Amino acid sequence: MLVTLSGLDGAGKSTLTEALRHGLEQDGIPAVVFHMNKQVGLYAYVRGVRDALLKLVRSGKAPPRSEQVQASGERSWIAEVRYRIIWNKQLRRLVDLIDLATFMIYRLFVEKIRGRVLIMDRYFYDRITDIADGRRWQYLRWFCRMTPVPDLAVFVEVSPAEAFARKGEYSVESMTRRRAIYREVFSWVPGSVVICNDDRNRAMDELQRLVAERLAHARPRLASER
């Protein structure tokens, strides 16, 4: 079974995914959580190599002050280049297609071979929202159709103001635009649901109820396939 949670930064996706995994395992149902940006695909692998290299560098002695200033300037330049490359929409489209193929292998291993519920903290619907500009939807609709439809696709809804208060990474205005794109994308996803996360206990109860319903529906189908 595949469960995905998408939404604004600060919506509470990570908290809900971990709580769901814990609740399932308490009920004797093995589950695993994958973070879309940190564990799946090319950018995740590059980020892992980068973090390992940074850890090696930081384990050495601190450079003199003059070298620190120079390094800071170099990091700013590198960050600018990285931003332009990573957020290049054409490159991201190619990477997303590669990641989609990679994810299908992950899913086969986790669900079919290991027999676990796969819970995704973010999913390709978040990737689609990342590259959407609010005007050209044709490619995005095509990519959404290519994406495996989860057994339960959840849009975790909070107000932009609440998301900003929780994380403060993006402005309320930018998150208002992003929420509108999420709503459009999720209108394309069959069987998707919206969970309002203004009360985390209530949101968790609703998520667990929905997962239990989908599991109950999936078990007879899986048994007949076997």
C-alpha positions as CSV (number, residue, x, y, z in Angstrom):
1,M,0.0,0.0,0.0
2,L,1.2,3.5,-0.9
3,V,0.3,6.5,1.2
4,T,1.5,10.0,0.2
5,L,1.3,13.3,2.0
6,S,1.8,16.6,0.2
7,G,1.4,20.2,1.1
8,L,3.0,23.5,2.0
9,D,6.3,23.7,4.0
10,G,5.1,23.9,7.6
11,A,1.9,21.9,6.9
12,G,3.0,19.2,9.2
13,K,3.6,16.4,6.7
14,S,6.7,15.0,8.5
15,T,5.0,14.9,11.8
16,L,2.0,13.1,10.4
17,T,4.0,10.6,8.4
18,E,6.0,9.6,11.4
19,A,3.0,9.4,13.6
20,L,1.2,7.2,11.0
21,R,4.2,4.9,10.7
22,H,4.3,4.5,14.5
23,G,0.6,3.8,14.7
24,L,0.7,1.2,12.0
25,E,3.6,-0.6,13.6
26,Q,1.8,-0.6,17.0
27,D,-1.1,-2.4,15.2
28,G,1.4,-5.0,13.8
29,I,1.5,-3.5,10.3
30,P,5.1,-2.9,9.1
31,A,5.6,0.5,7.5
32,V,8.4,2.6,6.2
33,V,8.7,6.4,5.6
34,F,10.6,7.8,2.6
35,H,11.2,11.5,2.3
36,M,10.9,12.5,-1.4
37,N,13.6,15.1,-1.4
38,K,16.1,13.4,0.9
39,Q,15.9,9.7,0.0
40,V,14.5,9.3,-3.5
41,G,16.2,10.2,-6.8
42,L,19.2,12.0,-8.2
43,Y,19.0,15.2,-6.1
44,A,18.8,13.1,-3.0
45,Y,21.9,11.2,-3.9
46,V,23.8,14.4,-4.8
47,R,22.7,15.9,-1.5
48,G,23.9,12.9,0.4
49,V,27.4,13.1,-1.3
50,R,27.5,16.8,-0.6
51,D,26.6,16.3,3.1
52,A,29.3,13.6,3.5
53,L,31.9,15.9,1.9
54,L,30.9,18.8,4.2
55,K,31.1,16.6,7.2
56,L,34.7,15.6,6.2
57,V,35.7,19.2,5.7
58,R,34.2,20.3,9.0
59,S,35.9,17.6,10.9
60,G,39.3,19.2,10.0
61,K,40.7,22.3,11.7
62,A,39.0,25.6,11.2
63,P,40.8,27.8,8.5
64,P,42.3,31.2,9.4
65,R,39.9,34.2,9.4
66,S,41.0,35.4,5.9
67,E,40.4,31.9,4.5
68,Q,37.0,31.8,6.1
69,V,36.0,35.1,4.4
70,Q,37.2,33.8,1.1
71,A,35.4,30.5,1.6
72,S,32.2,32.4,2.4
73,G,32.4,34.2,-0.9
74,E,33.0,31.0,-2.7
75,R,30.1,29.3,-1.0
76,S,27.8,32.2,-2.1
77,W,29.0,31.8,-5.7
78,I,28.5,28.1,-5.6
79,A,25.1,28.5,-4.0
80,E,24.0,30.8,-6.8
81,V,25.2,28.3,-9.5
82,R,23.5,25.5,-7.6
83,Y,20.3,27.4,-7.4
84,R,20.3,28.1,-11.2
85,I,21.0,24.5,-12.0
86,I,18.7,22.7,-9.5
87,W,15.8,25.0,-10.2
88,N,16.2,25.0,-14.0
89,K,12.8,23.7,-15.1
90,Q,14.0,21.8,-18.1
91,L,16.6,19.9,-16.1
92,R,14.1,19.2,-13.3
93,R,11.7,17.7,-15.8
94,L,14.4,15.3,-17.0
95,V,15.4,14.5,-13.4
96,D,11.8,13.9,-12.4
97,L,11.4,11.3,-15.2
98,I,14.5,9.5,-14.0
99,D,13.3,9.7,-10.4
100,L,9.9,8.3,-11.4
101,A,11.6,5.2,-12.8
102,T,13.7,4.9,-9.7
103,F,10.7,5.3,-7.4
104,M,8.9,2.4,-9.2
105,I,11.8,0.2,-8.2
106,Y,11.7,1.4,-4.6
107,R,8.0,0.8,-4.5
108,L,8.3,-2.8,-5.9
109,F,11.0,-3.6,-3.3
110,V,9.2,-2.1,-0.3
111,E,5.6,-3.1,-1.0
112,K,5.9,-6.4,-2.9
113,I,9.1,-7.9,-1.7
114,R,9.3,-6.6,1.9
115,G,5.5,-6.4,2.4
116,R,5.5,-3.0,4.0
117,V,3.2,0.0,3.8
118,L,5.1,2.7,2.0
119,I,4.5,6.2,3.4
120,M,5.9,9.1,1.3
121,D,6.7,12.4,3.0
122,R,6.1,14.5,-0.1
123,Y,5.5,12.9,-3.5
124,F,5.7,13.7,-7.2
125,Y,2.7,16.0,-6.8
126,D,5.0,18.3,-4.7
127,R,7.5,18.2,-7.5
128,I,4.8,19.2,-10.0
129,T,3.9,22.1,-7.8
130,D,7.6,23.1,-7.6
131,I,7.9,23.6,-11.4
132,A,4.4,24.9,-12.1
133,D,4.2,28.6,-13.1
134,G,0.4,28.9,-13.1
135,R,0.2,29.1,-16.9
136,R,1.5,26.1,-18.8
137,W,-0.2,23.0,-17.5
138,Q,0.1,20.5,-20.5
139,Y,3.4,18.9,-19.4
140,L,2.3,18.9,-15.8
141,R,-0.9,17.1,-16.5
142,W,0.9,14.5,-18.6
143,F,3.5,13.9,-15.8
144,C,0.7,13.6,-13.3
145,R,-0.9,10.9,-15.4
146,M,2.5,9.1,-15.6
147,T,2.8,9.1,-11.8
148,P,1.6,6.0,-10.0
149,V,-1.6,6.9,-8.2
150,P,-1.3,6.2,-4.5
151,D,-3.7,4.1,-2.6
152,L,-4.2,7.2,-0.5
153,A,-3.0,10.6,-1.7
154,V,-3.4,13.3,0.9
155,F,-3.1,17.0,0.6
156,V,-2.3,18.3,4.1
157,E,-4.1,21.7,4.2
158,V,-3.2,24.6,6.4
159,S,-3.5,28.3,5.8
160,P,-0.4,30.1,4.4
161,A,-0.3,32.2,7.5
162,E,-0.2,29.1,9.8
163,A,2.5,27.5,7.6
164,F,4.6,30.7,7.8
165,A,4.1,30.8,11.6
166,R,5.4,27.2,11.9
167,K,8.4,27.4,9.6
168,G,8.8,30.9,8.3
169,E,10.8,29.8,5.2
170,Y,8.6,31.4,2.5
171,S,6.4,34.5,2.5
172,V,2.6,34.2,3.0
173,E,2.1,35.6,-0.5
174,S,4.3,32.9,-2.1
175,M,2.6,30.2,-0.1
176,T,-0.8,31.5,-1.1
177,R,0.1,31.1,-4.7
178,R,1.6,27.7,-4.0
179,R,-1.5,26.5,-2.2
180,A,-3.6,27.4,-5.3
181,I,-1.3,25.3,-7.5
182,Y,-1.6,22.4,-5.0
183,R,-5.4,22.5,-5.2
184,E,-5.2,22.5,-9.0
185,V,-2.8,19.5,-9.1
186,F,-4.8,17.5,-6.6
187,S,-8.0,18.0,-8.7
188,W,-6.2,15.8,-11.2
189,V,-5.5,13.0,-8.7
190,P,-8.2,10.2,-8.5
191,G,-9.4,9.5,-5.0
192,S,-7.3,12.2,-3.4
193,V,-8.3,13.6,0.0
194,V,-7.8,16.9,1.8
195,I,-7.0,16.8,5.5
196,C,-7.0,20.1,7.4
197,N,-4.1,20.2,9.9
198,D,-5.1,23.1,12.0
199,D,-5.5,20.6,14.9
200,R,-2.8,17.9,14.7
201,N,-4.6,15.3,16.9
202,R,-7.8,15.6,14.8
203,A,-5.7,15.4,11.6
204,M,-3.9,12.3,12.8
205,D,-7.2,10.6,13.7
206,E,-8.6,11.4,10.3
207,L,-5.5,10.1,8.6
208,Q,-5.5,6.9,10.5
209,R,-9.2,6.3,9.8
210,L,-8.6,6.8,6.1
211,V,-5.6,4.5,6.0
212,A,-7.5,1.8,7.9
213,E,-10.4,2.0,5.4
214,R,-8.0,1.7,2.4
215,L,-6.2,-1.2,4.1
216,A,-9.5,-3.0,4.7
217,H,-10.3,-2.5,1.0
218,A,-6.9,-3.6,-0.2
219,R,-6.6,-6.9,1.8
220,P,-9.3,-8.9,-0.1
221,R,-7.8,-7.7,-3.4
222,L,-4.3,-8.7,-2.3
223,A,-5.5,-12.1,-1.1
224,S,-7.2,-12.8,-4.4
225,E,-4.0,-11.9,-6.3
226,R,-2.0,-14.4,-4.2
